[in-house]
Amino acid sequence: MGKLRNLSGKSVCKILLKHGFKEVRIHGSHCVMQKSVNDGTITVPVPLHKELRTGTLLSIIRQSGISRSEFE
């Protein structure tokens, strides 16, 4: 596994959009992204900060189900 890049909230939203997520709403400093799957919906809140912390980014990766290599 490579090292995660320092990513902003907007760039994470762009990666999620590329993988079929849609922007549902923006409330304050967070963007909520959703994707419909066979057995329900995946909802991922993304803070729109200039730089996301590593733990926050790992949580977004885990919730979204997208491979970590997309964020490296």
Helices and strands as residue ranges (DSSP letters): H 9-18, E 22-27, E 30-37, E 40-47, H 54-64, G 68-71
